[in-house]
Amino acid sequence: RHPLATFFHLFFRVSAIVTYLFCDWFSNSFVACFVTILLLLSFDFWSVKNVTGRLLVGLRWWNQIDEDGKSHWMFEAKRVPTIAASTEAETRIFWLGLIICPVIWTMFFFSTLFSLKLKWLALVITGISLQTANLYGYIHCKLEGQKTISRVTSRLFGTTDVPKRQSRRISEDGAEEHGKTGTR
């Protein structure tokens, strides 16, 4: 249902990884490669956070600063009918892309560190940071959404607001007892 969003969800991520792997083949300029990969990572972060998360899985997160200067993470999950608007394949693509790419950037971190290509380390750390921030935000959105759904469900079926029903049992002599213990 959202083929363009699905495409761009993967396009910027995969482009950044492919550019990182093969940049030396196309350009000798470290700065040009660095800026290109950084732009692709930034486009990916923005598109996943602001567009594809809403369309593909119905989730959204943001960070809000209050008057005291304290940072608050805000999480939002749309109700079930909106989530059903996307297909299961789109949902899987979203979550797999969100999980696999930080793992790949983490592998790049160790390979960069062990091969002593320290000039690339800042870029790899930026990739890990942006990818992990989106993963963190969307995992919390999903968990908050499940909590909200369980709260709405419990209110709908009255499990939290309805007073406890008194137990009703019939004693041996046929008289009913309502929540009493001890004397009749």
N, CA, C and O of each residue as an XYZ file, in Angstrom:
736
protein
N       0.803     -1.202      0.000
C       0.000      0.000      0.000
C       0.843      1.262      0.000
O       0.395      2.318     -0.446
N       2.063      1.147      0.501
C       2.970      2.296      0.532
C       4.299      1.926     -0.121
O       5.325      1.884      0.558
N       4.299      1.658     -1.410
C       5.547      1.203     -2.041
C       6.637      2.273     -2.051
O       7.819      1.947     -1.937
N       6.262      3.533     -2.184
C       7.267      4.599     -2.193
C       7.924      4.746     -0.824
O       9.141      4.908     -0.729
N       7.120      4.689      0.232
C       7.674      4.763      1.584
C       8.565      3.565      1.875
O       9.622      3.714      2.488
N       8.152      2.390      1.445
C       8.960      1.186      1.639
C      10.279      1.299      0.890
O      11.328      0.920      1.412
N      10.229      1.818     -0.330
C      11.440      1.999     -1.120
C      12.415      2.933     -0.416
O      13.592      2.603     -0.266
N      11.932      4.101      0.019
C      12.833      5.061      0.652
C      13.275      4.628      2.040
O      14.324      5.057      2.522
N      12.483      3.782      2.685
C      12.920      3.244      3.972
C      14.216      2.455      3.809
O      15.107      2.513      4.657
N      14.303      1.719      2.707
C      15.497      0.919      2.463
C      16.539      1.637      1.613
O      17.732      1.364      1.748
N      16.115      2.547      0.743
C      17.027      3.182     -0.201
C      18.161      3.932      0.487
O      19.329      3.693      0.180
N      17.842      4.826      1.405
C      18.883      5.629      2.052
C      19.797      4.767      2.911
O      21.004      5.002      2.961
N      19.228      3.764      3.592
C      20.030      2.874      4.438
C      21.025      2.077      3.608
O      22.222      2.043      3.894
N      20.500      1.447      2.587
C      21.350      0.601      1.743
C      22.347      1.458      0.971
O      23.496      1.054      0.791
N      21.930      2.624      0.518
C      22.840      3.520     -0.209
C      24.007      3.963      0.663
O      25.144      4.031      0.195
N      23.729      4.263      1.927
C      24.803      4.664      2.839
C      25.789      3.515      3.051
O      27.000      3.735      3.071
N      25.283      2.305      3.208
C      26.153      1.149      3.423
C      26.973      0.837      2.171
O      28.179      0.602      2.254
N      26.314      0.837      1.016
C      27.014      0.546     -0.238
C      28.051      1.625     -0.534
O      29.160      1.323     -0.975
N      27.690      2.875     -0.292
C      28.645      3.972     -0.511
C      29.837      3.850      0.423
O      30.969      4.108      0.016
N      29.602      3.463      1.657
C      30.703      3.268      2.607
C      31.641      2.159      2.127
O      32.863      2.283      2.216
N      31.060      1.087      1.625
C      31.874     -0.051      1.194
C      32.683      0.236     -0.075
O      33.833     -0.190     -0.186
N      32.087      0.955     -1.032
C      32.712      1.111     -2.341
C      33.120      2.537     -2.671
O      33.400      2.836     -3.832
N      33.161      3.413     -1.699
C      33.483      4.813     -1.957
C      34.905      4.987     -2.492
O      35.148      5.842     -3.343
N      35.825      4.196     -2.005
C      37.215      4.302     -2.466
C      37.361      3.960     -3.951
O      38.303      4.420     -4.597
N      36.461      3.174     -4.489
C      36.517      2.825     -5.906
C      36.131      4.008     -6.793
O      36.646      4.153     -7.902
N      35.228      4.847     -6.303
C      34.696      5.922     -7.134
C      35.357      7.273     -6.908
O      35.332      8.132     -7.790
N      35.943      7.465     -5.747
C      36.526      8.772     -5.437
C      37.741      8.603     -4.529
O      37.766      7.746     -3.646
N      38.711      9.413     -4.761
C      39.891      9.435     -3.896
C      39.760     10.466     -2.788
O      40.612     10.546     -1.903
N      38.701     11.249     -2.836
C      38.501     12.314     -1.867
C      37.778     11.779     -0.626
O      36.625     11.356     -0.700
N      38.466     11.805      0.496
C      37.863     11.371      1.758
C      36.696     12.271      2.138
O      35.668     11.792      2.618
N      36.852     13.560      1.926
C      35.812     14.520      2.320
C      34.535     14.298      1.509
O      33.442     14.329      2.073
N      34.651     14.078      0.216
C      33.470     13.848     -0.619
C      32.736     12.580     -0.182
O      31.508     12.570     -0.097
N      33.476     11.527      0.092
C      32.855     10.284      0.569
C      32.195     10.490      1.931
O      31.069     10.046      2.154
N      32.887     11.153      2.822
C      32.380     11.400      4.167
C      31.068     12.181      4.110
O      30.089     11.808      4.756
N      31.053     13.259      3.337
C      29.863     14.113      3.246
C      28.711     13.364      2.578
O      27.563     13.483      3.008
N      29.003     12.605      1.546
C      27.951     11.845      0.857
C      27.304     10.828      1.785
O      26.079     10.722      1.842
N      28.119     10.087      2.505
C      27.585      9.078      3.425
C      26.831      9.749      4.571
O      25.780      9.263      4.989
N      27.351     10.839      5.071
C      26.676     11.560      6.150
C      25.323     12.106      5.694
O      24.353     12.063      6.452
N      25.250     12.612      4.478
C      23.965     13.072      3.946
C      22.984     11.912      3.787
O      21.807     12.053      4.119
N      23.446     10.782      3.291
C      22.568      9.619      3.157
C      22.061      9.137      4.515
O      20.892      8.778      4.655
N      22.941      9.130      5.512
C      22.519      8.744      6.864
C      21.507      9.737      7.442
O      20.556      9.340      8.115
N      21.715     11.014      7.178
C      20.785     12.034      7.664
C      19.431     11.927      6.976
O      18.391     12.021      7.628
N      19.440     11.729      5.655
C      18.182     11.534      4.928
C      17.443     10.309      5.444
O      16.222     10.328      5.595
N      18.191      9.246      5.713
C      17.591      8.033      6.248
C      16.959      8.289      7.606
O      15.819      7.892      7.847
N      17.692      8.948      8.495
C      17.178      9.229      9.832
C      15.890     10.025      9.746
O      14.905      9.694     10.406
N      15.892     11.073      8.937
C      14.710     11.930      8.822
C      13.537     11.180      8.208
O      12.419     11.257      8.717
N      13.777     10.458      7.122
C      12.668      9.779      6.444
C      12.063      8.676      7.311
O      10.843      8.508      7.332
N      12.898      7.927      8.024
C      12.370      6.874      8.887
C      11.621      7.472     10.066
O      10.536      7.004     10.413
N      12.177      8.482     10.673
C      11.561      9.079     11.858
C      10.254      9.797     11.532
O       9.292      9.697     12.293
N      10.207     10.513     10.422
C       9.065     11.373     10.138
C       8.066     10.829      9.121
O       6.918     11.273      9.097
N       8.471      9.885      8.289
C       7.564      9.439      7.227
C       7.285      7.943      7.301
O       6.144      7.534      7.521
N       8.312      7.131      7.121
C       8.061      5.693      6.969
C       7.548      5.033      8.244
O       6.776      4.077      8.169
N       7.956      5.519      9.404
C       7.439      4.954     10.649
C       5.943      5.159     10.790
O       5.229      4.268     11.249
N       5.468      6.331     10.394
C       4.026      6.601     10.459
C       3.256      5.770      9.450
O       2.218      5.190      9.770
N       3.773      5.718      8.222
C       3.028      5.041      7.160
C       3.080      3.521      7.266
O       2.068      2.850      7.064
N       4.236      2.983      7.577
C       4.394      1.525      7.528
C       3.945      0.813      8.792
O       3.417     -0.296      8.713
N       4.142      1.425      9.966
C       3.771      0.737     11.208
C       2.913      1.583     12.147
O       2.524      1.106     13.213
N       2.613      2.818     11.778
C       1.749      3.652     12.611
C       2.394      4.113     13.897
O       1.699      4.317     14.893
N       3.712      4.284     13.903
C       4.428      4.706     15.107
C       5.143      6.020     14.849
O       5.527      6.325     13.719
N       5.318      6.802     15.925
C       6.024      8.077     15.807
C       6.673      8.398     17.144
O       6.109      8.111     18.200
N       7.844      8.987     17.097
C       8.531      9.412     18.325
C       9.189     10.756     18.083
O       9.499     11.117     16.948
N       9.397     11.490     19.165
C      10.118     12.750     19.089
C      10.647     13.085     20.471
O      10.257     12.483     21.471
N      11.528     14.043     20.503
C      12.143     14.485     21.745
C      11.705     15.910     21.991
O      11.794     16.750     21.095
N      11.236     16.196     23.187
C      10.705     17.515     23.521
C      11.483     18.082     24.708
O      11.749     17.373     25.679
N      11.843     19.355     24.627
C      12.556     20.042     25.706
C      11.567     20.967     26.407
O      10.931     21.802     25.763
N      11.436     20.821     27.738
C      10.512     21.692     28.469
C      11.189     22.995     28.873
O      12.346     23.228     28.525
N      10.474     23.841     29.604
C      10.998     25.156     29.996
C      12.220     25.063     30.896
O      13.055     25.968     30.904
N      12.332     23.980     31.653
C      13.465     23.795     32.561
C      14.705     23.259     31.844
O      15.766     23.125     32.453
N      14.572     22.957     30.563
C      15.689     22.429     29.802
C      15.823     20.916     29.883
O      16.825     20.351     29.445
N      14.806     20.260     30.447
C      14.851     18.801     30.546
C      14.312     18.186     29.263
O      13.345     18.669     28.674
N      14.963     17.113     28.852
C      14.591     16.414     27.641
C      13.581     15.311     27.966
O      13.767     14.539     28.906
N      12.514     15.255     27.173
C      11.482     14.234     27.350
C      11.262     13.522     26.021
O      11.003     14.162     25.002
N      11.364     12.201     26.036
C      11.065     11.416     24.850
C       9.564     11.207     24.814
O       8.958     10.823     25.815
N       8.969     11.458     23.670
C       7.531     11.282     23.484
C       7.322     10.151     22.469
O       7.988     10.105     21.435
N       6.399      9.250     22.775
C       6.140      8.101     21.920
C       4.661      8.067     21.574
O       3.806      8.364     22.408
N       4.376      7.702     20.337
C       2.992      7.671     19.890
C       2.768      6.434     19.029
O       3.559      6.130     18.136
N       1.696      5.741     19.309
C       1.314      4.574     18.506
C      -0.135      4.757     18.102
O      -0.998      5.003     18.944
N      -0.397      4.637     16.821
C      -1.766      4.788     16.345
C      -2.547      3.532     16.665
O      -1.982      2.465     16.901
N      -3.848      3.685     16.669
C      -4.717      2.561     17.006
C      -4.677      1.485     15.920
O      -4.164      1.717     14.825
N      -5.202      0.348     16.220
C      -5.122     -0.835     15.369
C      -5.634     -0.614     13.947
O      -4.971     -1.089     13.025
N      -6.767      0.072     13.682
C      -7.210      0.216     12.296
C      -6.198      0.914     11.399
O      -6.098      0.580     10.219
N      -5.443      1.878     11.929
C      -4.438      2.563     11.125
C      -3.274      1.639     10.831
O      -2.728      1.660      9.728
N      -2.890      0.831     11.799
C      -1.787     -0.097     11.599
C      -2.179     -1.138     10.557
O      -1.337     -1.588      9.781
N      -3.446     -1.518     10.538
C      -3.901     -2.513      9.571
C      -3.866     -1.972      8.148
O      -3.980     -2.743      7.196
N      -3.710     -0.649      7.986
C      -3.664     -0.053      6.651
C      -2.396     -0.458      5.902
O      -2.382     -0.437      4.671
N      -1.352     -0.820      6.603
C      -0.142     -1.278      5.933
C      -0.134     -2.807      5.917
O      -0.749     -3.457      6.763
N       0.557     -3.347      4.960
C       0.588     -4.802      4.841
C       1.604     -5.390      5.807
O       2.453     -4.682      6.349
N       1.502     -6.681      6.007
C       2.446     -7.352      6.902
C       3.847     -7.357      6.304
O       4.836     -7.300      7.035
N       3.935     -7.424      4.990
C       5.254     -7.389      4.336
C       5.935     -6.049      4.586
O       7.138     -6.007      4.842
N       5.184     -4.958      4.515
C       5.759     -3.641      4.787
C       6.228     -3.540      6.232
O       7.280     -2.965      6.511
N       5.454     -4.092      7.136
C       5.833     -4.070      8.550
C       7.122     -4.847      8.771
O       8.006     -4.397      9.500
N       7.229     -6.013      8.144
C       8.459     -6.811      8.277
C       9.659     -6.086      7.685
O      10.736     -6.075      8.281
N       9.478     -5.481      6.518
C      10.564     -4.729      5.888
C      11.006     -3.596      6.794
O      12.201     -3.349      6.957
N      10.036     -2.906      7.385
C      10.365     -1.796      8.289
C      11.223     -2.276      9.450
O      12.288     -1.714      9.707
N      10.766     -3.317     10.160
C      11.478     -3.784     11.352
C      12.806     -4.437     11.005
O      13.782     -4.250     11.731
N      12.872     -5.194      9.927
C      14.147     -5.807      9.537
C      15.168     -4.738      9.160
O      16.330     -4.825      9.557
N      14.747     -3.741      8.404
C      15.659     -2.648      8.064
C      16.113     -1.884      9.290
O      17.263     -1.455      9.383
N      15.193     -1.718     10.233
C      15.508     -0.979     11.454
C      16.477     -1.742     12.349
O      17.273     -1.125     13.056
N      16.425     -3.060     12.335
C      17.281     -3.867     13.207
C      18.607     -4.233     12.546
O      19.655     -4.179     13.190
N      18.568     -4.603     11.276
C      19.772     -5.101     10.608
C      20.808     -4.010     10.373
O      22.003     -4.258     10.529
N      20.380     -2.819     10.003
C      21.348     -1.760      9.669
C      22.235     -1.333     10.842
O      23.433     -1.149     10.631
N      21.719     -1.163     12.069
C      22.640     -0.875     13.174
C      23.651     -1.992     13.425
O      24.781     -1.734     13.840
N      23.240     -3.227     13.172
C      24.168     -4.357     13.322
C      25.290     -4.239     12.289
O      26.456     -4.469     12.608
N      24.941     -3.885     11.067
C      25.951     -3.718     10.017
C      26.903     -2.589     10.360
O      28.114     -2.728     10.192
N      26.367     -1.462     10.844
C      27.242     -0.337     11.216
C      28.130     -0.697     12.407
O      29.248     -0.195     12.518
N      27.645     -1.552     13.288
C      28.471     -2.015     14.410
C      29.613     -2.894     13.899
O      30.732     -2.820     14.408
N      29.332     -3.720     12.902
C      30.411     -4.513     12.299
C      31.429     -3.597     11.612
O      32.634     -3.840     11.678
N      30.937     -2.547     10.954
C      31.848     -1.564     10.353
C      32.718     -0.907     11.419
O      33.889     -0.621     11.173
N      32.159     -0.669     12.589
C      32.915     -0.054     13.677
C      34.115     -0.922     14.049
O      35.241     -0.433     14.149
N      33.862     -2.215     14.252
C      34.953     -3.097     14.642
C      35.964     -3.288     13.520
O      37.166     -3.355     13.777
N      35.498     -3.377     12.291
C      36.452     -3.523     11.187
C      37.280     -2.258     11.001
O      38.466     -2.342     10.684
N      36.683     -1.104     11.190
C      37.418      0.160     11.098
C      38.421      0.279     12.238
O      39.548      0.731     12.038
N      38.016     -0.117     13.405
C      38.889     -0.039     14.570
C      40.081     -0.989     14.441
O      41.217     -0.600     14.708
N      39.825     -2.227     14.034
C      40.898     -3.209     13.933
C      41.806     -2.991     12.730
O      42.972     -3.384     12.756
N      41.286     -2.369     11.676
C      42.136     -2.086     10.517
C      42.845     -0.737     10.654
O      43.607     -0.334      9.775
N      42.588     -0.050     11.762
C      43.214      1.240     12.088
C      42.932      2.331     11.052
O      43.783      3.183     10.797
N      41.755      2.303     10.465
C      41.302      3.390      9.587
C      40.528      4.381     10.452
O      39.313      4.523     10.321
N      41.236      5.048     11.317
C      40.614      5.870     12.341
C      39.907      7.106     11.786
O      39.035      7.663     12.452
N      40.265      7.540     10.589
C      39.585      8.705     10.026
C      38.124      8.383      9.698
O      37.296      9.292      9.642
N      37.796      7.108      9.481
C      36.417      6.704      9.204
C      35.618      6.448     10.475
O      34.403      6.259     10.414
N      36.280      6.439     11.612
C      35.624      6.076     12.865
C      34.493      7.044     13.238
O      33.447      6.617     13.725
N      34.701      8.327     13.015
C      33.655      9.313     13.341
C      32.398      9.071     12.507
O      31.280      9.195     13.007
N      32.589      8.730     11.248
C      31.442      8.466     10.374
C      30.699      7.207     10.809
O      29.468      7.185     10.830
N      31.434      6.175     11.150
C      30.814      4.922     11.576
C      30.063      5.125     12.891
O      28.966      4.592     13.062
N      30.632      5.877     13.807
C      29.953      6.165     15.083
C      28.682      6.981     14.832
O      27.668      6.769     15.497
N      28.732      7.904     13.883
C      27.539      8.668     13.523
C      26.476      7.743     12.954
O      25.299      7.868     13.290
N      26.883      6.814     12.090
C      25.933      5.843     11.541
C      25.292      4.998     12.617
O      24.080      4.780     12.602
N      26.088      4.523     13.543
C      25.557      3.728     14.654
C      24.591      4.572     15.486
O      23.518      4.099     15.859
N      24.963      5.803     15.774
C      24.128      6.671     16.612
C      22.773      6.954     15.973
O      21.741      6.829     16.631
N      22.768      7.331     14.709
C      21.503      7.650     14.041
C      20.619      6.417     13.895
O      19.412      6.482     14.130
N      21.215      5.305     13.510
C      20.440      4.082     13.334
C      19.890      3.567     14.672
O      18.747      3.115     14.749
N      20.706      3.641     15.710
C      20.282      3.157     17.025
C      19.231      4.071     17.644
O      18.334      3.593     18.340
N      19.325      5.378     17.403
C      18.308      6.296     17.928
C      16.941      5.971     17.346
O      15.947      5.958     18.071
N      16.882      5.709     16.048
C      15.600      5.322     15.443
C      15.111      3.986     15.996
O      13.926      3.833     16.292
N      16.005      3.032     16.136
C      15.620      1.731     16.675
C      15.080      1.875     18.096
O      14.043      1.303     18.431
N      15.779      2.632     18.923
C      15.355      2.869     20.309
C      13.981      3.527     20.347
O      13.100      3.106     21.097
N      13.809      4.562     19.532
C      12.536      5.279     19.515
C      11.376      4.393     19.102
O      10.312      4.433     19.719
N      11.571      3.596     18.069
C      10.473      2.770     17.587
C      10.190      1.571     18.479
O       9.046      1.122     18.555
N      11.190      1.052     19.146
C      10.924     -0.024     20.109
C      10.079      0.521     21.258
O       9.131     -0.130     21.696
N      10.420      1.708     21.744
C       9.619      2.307     22.812
C       8.220      2.663     22.337
O       7.261      2.532     23.097
N       8.086      3.110     21.097
C       6.756      3.384     20.545
C       5.912      2.119     20.543
O       4.746      2.137     20.937
N       6.500      1.043     20.107
C       5.768     -0.226     20.052
C       5.355     -0.677     21.447
O       4.227     -1.127     21.650
N       6.269     -0.556     22.410
C       5.939     -0.954     23.779
C       4.884     -0.042     24.383
O       3.977     -0.524     25.062
N       4.978      1.260     24.153
C       3.974      2.198     24.651
C       2.623      1.926     24.004
O       1.588      2.010     24.665
N       2.628      1.600     22.717
C       1.388      1.279     22.020
C       0.719      0.050     22.594
O      -0.505      0.012     22.717
N       1.503     -0.959     22.948
C       0.937     -2.163     23.536
C       0.368     -1.869     24.913
O      -0.675     -2.411     25.278
N       1.047     -1.008     25.693
C       0.524     -0.627     27.004
C      -0.786      0.128     26.845
O      -1.735     -0.113     27.591
N      -0.847      1.045     25.874
C      -2.050      1.830     25.642
C      -3.196      0.931     25.205
O      -4.324      1.092     25.671
N      -2.918     -0.008     24.320
C      -3.957     -0.923     23.858
C      -4.480     -1.763     25.010
O      -5.683     -2.008     25.101
N      -3.588     -2.211     25.894
C      -4.056     -3.015     27.026
C      -4.876     -2.162     27.992
O      -5.834     -2.656     28.588
N      -4.510     -0.873     28.156
C      -5.307      0.010     29.007
C      -6.690      0.252     28.406
O      -7.692      0.224     29.121
N      -6.747      0.488     27.106
C      -8.030      0.722     26.445
C      -8.887     -0.533     26.511
O     -10.090     -0.451     26.755
N      -8.285     -1.681     26.298
C      -9.012     -2.941     26.354
C      -9.549     -3.186     27.757
O     -10.691     -3.617     27.919
N      -8.744     -2.919     28.759
C      -9.218     -3.142     30.127
C     -10.347     -2.184     30.483
O     -11.253     -2.558     31.227
N     -10.313     -0.963     29.971
C     -11.422     -0.034     30.211
C     -12.668     -0.475     29.453
O     -13.784     -0.371     29.961
N     -12.468     -0.968     28.237
C     -13.588     -1.388     27.411
C     -14.331     -2.549     28.052
O     -15.562     -2.574     28.059
N     -13.597     -3.498     28.584
C     -14.228     -4.652     29.196
C     -14.466     -4.471     30.686
O     -14.974     -5.382     31.340
N     -14.115     -3.324     31.232
C     -14.444     -2.993     32.600
C     -13.681     -3.751     33.653
O     -14.216     -3.981     34.738
N     -12.466     -4.146     33.387
C     -11.734     -4.915     34.392
C     -11.099     -4.030     35.451
O     -10.757     -4.523     36.526
N     -10.932     -2.745     35.186
C     -10.280     -1.911     36.186
C     -11.256     -0.988     36.906
O     -11.048     -0.689     38.082
N     -12.323     -0.523     36.236
C     -13.208      0.457     36.842
C     -14.411     -0.161     37.552
O     -15.039      0.503     38.376
N     -14.741     -1.393     37.256
C     -15.889     -2.044     37.864
C     -15.492     -2.535     39.246
O     -14.460     -3.186     39.412
N     -16.337     -2.212     40.261
C     -15.996     -2.721     41.599
C     -16.024     -4.237     41.619
O     -16.722     -4.883     40.837
N     -15.253     -4.775     42.528
C     -15.181     -6.230     42.633
C     -16.549     -6.785     43.003
O     -17.226     -6.275     43.895
N     -16.934     -7.827     42.307
C     -18.201     -8.466     42.607
C     -18.046     -9.327     43.848
O     -17.038    -10.000     44.061
N     -19.089     -9.271     44.648
C     -19.042    -10.103     45.844
C     -19.269    -11.550     45.454
O     -20.071    -11.870     44.577
N     -18.543    -12.398     46.129
C     -18.712    -13.814     45.834
C     -20.047    -14.286     46.380
O     -20.476    -13.887     47.463
N     -20.676    -15.124     45.624
C     -21.984    -15.633     46.029
C     -21.883    -17.149     46.116
O     -21.506    -17.820     45.155
N     -22.220    -17.662     47.263
C     -22.186    -19.110     47.406
C     -23.351    -19.563     48.275
O     -23.899    -18.803     49.074
N     -23.689    -20.766     48.098
C     -24.816    -21.327     48.850
C     -24.238    -22.261     49.903
O     -23.445    -23.155     49.607
N     -24.666    -22.025     51.154
C     -24.144    -22.849     52.247
C     -24.873    -24.194     52.272
O     -25.775    -24.457     51.476
N     -24.454    -25.017     53.199
C     -25.001    -26.364     53.289
C     -26.491    -26.362     53.591
O     -27.199    -27.265     53.145
N     -26.998    -25.367     54.340
C     -28.413    -25.362     54.694
C     -29.273    -24.637     53.662
O     -30.472    -24.461     53.875
N     -28.667    -24.208     52.533
C     -29.442    -23.606     51.452
C     -29.497    -22.093     51.497
O     -30.030    -21.488     50.567
N     -28.973    -21.448     52.534
C     -29.007    -19.991     52.619
C     -27.862    -19.416     51.791
O     -26.774    -19.989     51.740
N     -28.116    -18.279     51.144
C     -27.070    -17.644     50.342
C     -26.207    -16.763     51.216
O     -26.694    -16.111     52.140
N     -24.963    -16.749     50.926
C     -24.030    -15.862     51.626
C     -23.413    -14.952     50.590
O     -22.979    -15.419     49.537
N     -23.367    -13.658     50.869
C     -22.813    -12.660     49.954
C     -21.543    -12.077     50.535
O     -21.600    -11.133     51.323
N     -20.417    -12.615     50.166
C     -19.132    -12.055     50.556
C     -18.843    -12.073     52.037
O     -17.920    -11.398     52.491
N     -19.591    -12.812     52.786
C     -19.364    -12.848     54.226
C     -18.540    -14.072     54.589
O     -18.608    -15.116     53.941
N     -17.792    -13.912     55.607
C     -17.097    -15.058     56.166
C     -17.403    -15.092     57.658
O     -17.599    -14.043     58.271
N     -17.446    -16.227     58.223
C     -17.682    -16.334     59.661
C     -19.150    -16.532     59.959
O     -19.666    -17.623     59.720
N     -19.854    -15.528     60.472
C     -21.240    -15.661     60.914
C     -22.209    -15.447     59.768
O     -21.870    -14.890     58.723
N     -23.439    -15.913     60.005
C     -24.464    -15.734     58.980
C     -25.329    -14.586     59.283
O     -26.250    -14.289     58.522
